[in-house]
């Protein structure tokens, strides 16, 4: 098949969260299976400066309301079957941040930036004369692609299936209705069964309503988003898409995340050399100025957002420390959380330490050096760090929601089955009691070692998930092909 993936961030070129990991690895797994894959994302300043993609002999303009905006195309050939394309427009994308300025405020022209991006994706494919079987777009930034495939670009893409993945329903790409004319679509699409969402323009809803198939990133989350608690007011819309809604768990790129050959950590190790993990723990202790005691270290790597359960951490921090844990956190995000978490670290100097910022190599060291990885998320569509943690023999303690629920199995001390510890409610007491269970096993050295080895055996590589996507693509590509074929006779 010819498969296009389009989204706003792709590892290694750009990243603010898990979407980038997925777009950096799923397309390559599909390419490995022999499919031809095009990956399309914006040419941000960091991409242009660091990766210097090659300028292509393709350019076009997109009309957005009363403006005509030029696109310049760049690309990097990743391998025989995969090419990354970048949509360039200096005024829109040559900025330091992907979505927000240095104060964390959304760029005021985000609607324009990503409407332009979404249209450019299809224009690029047309200019390349490519007839993909599937165009798979991700999150609100590419939410209009499935809409254009059924409207402005209907003729060209009548035989192509569209798949839209919701990576996080909390981020909906909501803009005021005056941005509607930028889409180039008529007001007849601004309805409750179209792009309108409580009076606003919703780009996430656009993708969810128009795509042939809608997926989300874990089976549990695909059910949760159909409920008012997790649906962020999209549950009603998504219920109407239930027959075409699927939950497929994200995979892990073990080329990037494997302690046996991780170039970001000082001491590589495997399940057979787990004693070496201690050396990483020592480095981590030093790096974070923690005391050198053997106390178990809890690690967190996270966006500092309400979704990630930061309030629970702040509420329970004193008790976590008095239980005998040390605690390291790497994160960035909401400024009030950054301040509060720094205050807590100052209070528990030597036992708790935080680094505010985005630092991939430090993220790898935390995975390798921590004993326990904590994810008390309010909701978690898939979550990647719990799967990375398993590979690094770092035991996950998680709230049982979304992908955390699908990947972490409660450890049973009698049967020694399971790979971590879960708690159900957003309650500090429940979180502490899960941590206590982990602590008890930690103090039984032989049992803990067996648990770490068991964790490291879990395989969440992309192979299985990519095979699921492949099946989905085939099913919907056949449908689209037959529809396209039929319409060519009528
Ligand atoms: P989300 O996409 O909701 O932020 P995920 O668990 O799906 O959460 O993915 C987060 C990804 O971003 C992981 O690869 C994680 O290691 C990484 N990450 C998050 N915060 C940081 C940070 N401050 N520094 C480095 N990597 C980070």
Boltz pocket constraint, residues with backbone or C-beta under 6 A from the ligand:
constraints:
  - pocket:
      binder: B
      contacts: [[A, 16], [A, 17], [A, 18], [A, 19], [A, 21], [A, 168], [A, 301], [A, 302], [A, 303], [A, 330], [A, 331], [A, 332], [A, 355], [A, 357], [A, 358], [A, 359], [A, 360], [A, 363], [A, 382], [A, 383], [A, 384], [A, 385]]
      max_distance: 6.0
